[in-house]
Amino acid sequence: MRIAIEKRTKKSRLAIFLVPIVSFIISLLLGAIVLALSKASPIAAYSAMVKGAFGNARWFQYTIVEALPLLLCGLGVGIAFRLKFWNIGAEGQYIWGAIGITWVMQFWKFLPVWTLLPVGLVVGLITGALWAGVPGYLKAQWGVDETLTTLMLNYVAIGYAEYLYIDHGKAPFGNFGTPEFPELARLPRVWGRVHAGVFIALALVVILWFFLYKTRWGFEMNMIGKNPRAARYQGVSIKKNIVVAMLASGAICGLAGAVNTAAVTFRLTKGVDAGYGFTGIVIAWMAGLNPFASIVVAIVMAALKTGADQLQIAVKLPEAMGPVLQGLVLIPLLAGSIFTDYHLKLHRKEAR
């Protein structure tokens, strides 16, 4: 008798529902073991994390604000992933969105102040799209591996952003940052720390869901992702769809950078490479590329970050314990996602 892992001919709804729950329980157990070895109460630590993320209105607002760029980056890379195009460059595209809106705020002084925000958001969207379009075109035209090109372009974007806020665009009397945006050119707050970017993100969820599940474009992308040869026989242009998908993917990631910069930091500064793009990859994967599921996953990921800050205060654990617990949550969830597409099957040896 042998055990084999075989691909499911059809995804099981029960597996889709149960696998994330079981994986999350396993991750909590692993985290409890690590906490116990660190001589900390797992119950007290988890309680502190939940309290730090959702304990009161102020903490909940911080969690929502943290979730918004994660959600937008998850939505962006999810578009490319549908084509089995592995866009690992969301971080760089996010940074270019921040650079784009900062460029408008700092040098487009000929525009009325009230127009700087909408123009800046559009420019941030465009710069993110163009940055993603480069590896998209290379893949479509010459088959260049997208994993390598998108990954390496992240570091080009990070380095250029550092050059801008440390040297070229630095504020006259500031340290590591460009001049702050005008008050009238910032995204307004709608509930405490929560800004109007929440409406942009939720609108994009609905729009993407419609395009991905109810239009010909979404159908073609799904076909290419599952069977490129069949898509080609049906007359679907794979090259065009790769470029369009990458432009859309980069545009949304760039919009994430522009929105967060206009609502939270108000300038290009140190910390722009906060890892939102890399975490967005995890969110898209864990959500099964579903825009609505991405909302839940983004909030969970944001809660892990904001809640972990309370570990130092409540349980006296070192700062490094937060990322450790986040990793222990992610690994089982990502590993468990395999079983939504595959299942274990027993094969009995035939008697001779």
N, C-alpha and C positions, 0 to 999 in steps of 0.2 A: 504494500500500500504506500502510495506517495501523495503528498499534498502539492497542488499546483495553484498558482495565481493566474486566473483567467479574466480577460476583459468581459464586462457585462454586455450583453447584446442590447439591453435596455436598462437605464438607470432605475434602481428600486427607490420608490418614494419613501419606504420605511427606512432604507439605508441613509437617504438624504436627511431624514429627520433624526435618526438615532445616532449616527456616527459622530456629528459634532458634539452631542450631549455627552456621549461616552468618552470622547477624546478630552473634553473639558474637565470631566470628573477625574480622569487619569492625571491630567496636568495639575489639578489641585492637590492630588495625593502626592505627586512628585515634589511639588512645592512645599507641602507639609513636612516631608522627610528632610528637605534641605533646611527648612526653618528649625526643625527639631534638633538637627545636628549643629545648628548655630546657637543653640540654647535659647531659642525664642518660642513663644507659644504660637502655633499655627493659627489658632482661632483668633488670638489677639491681633496677629499680623494681618490676616485677611479682613478682619473687622475694621482695622485702621485703613486699609486700602479702599474698602467700600465707602467708608465714611469720608475719606479724602476725595473721592470721586463724586459721590452723590449725597454727602451728609447734610448739606444745606444748599440754599439757592445759589450762594456765591460759588461754592465748589462745583456745583452742577453746571454753572455757567462756564467755568474754566474748562470743564470736560467737553462741553459742546464746542467751544472755541477751538480747542485742540483737535476735535474730531473733524471740523470742516475741511482743512487742507488735506487731511488723510482721506476723507471721502472723495474729494475732487480728484486727487491723484489716483485713487483706486478706480474711479470711473474712467479716467483717462487710459490707464494701462489695460483695463479690461477690454477696451475696444480692440487694441492690437492683439491681445491674447486670443480673441475669438478667431483670428486668422492663423493661430499658432505662430504669430510673430512675437518674439520675446523681447518686448521693449523694456530693457533694464535701465533706460536713460531718463526715467521720470524725474529723478532728482535734478539732473541738469536742465530739463525742460521747465521744472518748477522755478529754478534759479533764474532762468532767462525771462520768465514772466515777471519776477521781481525786478530784474534789471530793466525790462521794457517800461514798466510803469514809473520807475525811478527816473529814467531818462526823460520821460514826458514831464514829470513834476519839476525836474531841475533845469531843463533847457527849453521847454516849450512855453516860455513866459509870454509869448505873443498871443496866447489863447486866454479867454476869460477864465477866471479861477474856477467857476462852477462847471466848466467843461473839461477840466483837467482829469477828473476822476473817470468819467465814461471813456474819454479818449485813452487814458492810461490803461484801463482794463482791456480795451480792444488791442492796444499795442502789445500789452503783456501776453494776450492770447495769441497774437500773430507771431511774436518772437519765439514763444514755446512751440508753435506749429512748425516754423521754419527750422528750428533746431532738430525737431524730430523728423522733419522731411528729408534731411540729409541721409541718415541711415536707411530710411524708407526707400529713397530713390536708388541708393547703392544696392540694396537687396533686390529691388524689382528689376533693375537694369542689368546688373552683373552678378547677382546671387551672392553678394558679400555677406558674411555671417553677421546678423544683426545683434547677437548677444555681445560680441566683442565691440562693435562700433558704438552701440548705445551706451555700454558700460564705460568705455574710455572717454566718450564725450562728456560724461558727468564731471570728470576731473578737469577738463578744459573749462567748463562753465564755472566750477568752484574757483579755479585759479583766476579767471578773468574777473569774477565778482570781488575777490580779495583785492585785486589790483585797483578796482574802481573805488571801493569804500576805504581803502587804506591810503591810496595815493591820488588817483586822477580826480575822483569826484568827492573827495573828503570835505567835510564841513570845515570852515575856517578855524573854529575853536573847538572842534569835536575830536573825539578819539574813535577811530575805526568806525566811521559811519558818514553817510552823506547828510546834507541838510534835511531837516524834517519837512514833511509835506505840509502845505497850507491847511488850516483847520477846515476850510470849505471843500477841500479835495480829499477828505478822508471818508471811508465808509461809516455811516452813522450807526450807533448802537440802538438796538430795539428792545433789549431786556438785560439790564445790568451790563455785563461784559460781552454779551452775545450781540454780534453786529449783523448788518443787513446781508452779509454774505450767506447767511443761512437760507435766505430765499433763493439766492442764485444756485446754491447747491441742490436744494430740493427741486427747483424747476428743472435743472439738468437731469436729475434722476428720472423724472417723468418723461422728459423729451427723449433721453437715451433709450428708456424702456420702449417707447413707441417706435423709434427708428430701428432698434435691434430686433424687435419681435413682431412688428406690424408692417414693415416696408420691404420692398424688393432688395434694398441695399443690405438690410440685416439678414435676409434670407441668403443672399449671395455670400456674405462673409461667413455665415454659419456653414454653408456648403464647402467653401474653400478650406475652412478649418478642419472639417471632417474628412473631406475627400477631394483634394486639389485636382486629381485627374478627372473625376466625374464633373467637377465644376468647369474644367476646361472644355470637355466634350459638350457641355450645355451652352457653350459660347460666353461664359463668364470671363471677363478680363482680370486675370490674377494680378498682373502688374499694376493696373489702375487701382484696384481695390487695396493693394498693399500701400501705395502712396497716399490714397485718400484716408485710409484707416490711420496711418501714422500721423498725418497732418491733424486729424481730429483728436487723436490721442495726445499729441504734443500741445495742441491748443487748450485742452481742458487742464492739463498739468500746468501749462503756463498761466492759465487763468487762476489756478490755485495759488501760485506764487504772487500774482498781482493782487488778488483779493486779500491774502494774509498780510501783505506788505501795507496795503492801504487801510487795513483795519486794526492791525496789532502793533507792528514795529514803526510804521509811518516813515520809514527810510530804509535804504539798503545798508545793512550793517553786519557785524560779526554774528554768526549763528544762522545766516540765511540757509546754510546747508545743514538743516536740522534733522534730515533723514526722512522727511515726509514722503519723498518720492520712493525711497526704498521700502518704507512701510506700506505705501500704497500698493506695491506689488503683492505683498502678503495679503492685504485686504481683498484685492481682486480675486486672488486664488481661493481664499477661504470662503468668499461669498459665491463661489461658483459662477463668477462673471455676471451675476444678477444685480442690476442697479439698486433694487429695493433692499436686497439682502446686504448690500454694501453699507447701508446706513447703520444697521445693527452692528456689523463687524467693526466699522469705524468708531462707533461709540465705545465698544468694548476695548479696542486698542487704545483709545484716548484715555479711558478710565484706568487702564493698567499704568499709564504714564503719570497721570495726575494723582492717582491713588498711591503710587509707590513713593511719592514725596512725603507722605505721612509716616512711612515706616521709620524714618530717622527720629521723628518727634515722639511717636507713640510707643514704639517698641525698642528704640535705641539701636537700630540696626544700621550698618554702614550704608552709604549712598549707593554702593555697587550692588546691594542686594535687590534693588528695584529692577535693573536690567536682567539680573539672574532669573527672577520670578517671571518676568515677561518672556524670556526665552523658554522657560519650562512650560509656559502656557502655549506658546506658538508651536513648539516641536510636535507634541501629540496631536494638535489640531491639524497641522499640515500632513503629518504621517497618516492620520485617520482619514483625511480626504481621499487617499488612494482607494479606500474601500467603497467609495461611492461610484467609482468607475470599474473597480475590479472586485472579484470575490474569490474566496478559497474553495477549492474543489478537491475531493478525495478521489483518487484513481486506484482501483483495486487491481492487483496483478492477476492476469488471467492464468488459470491452471493449465499446465502443459500435459 
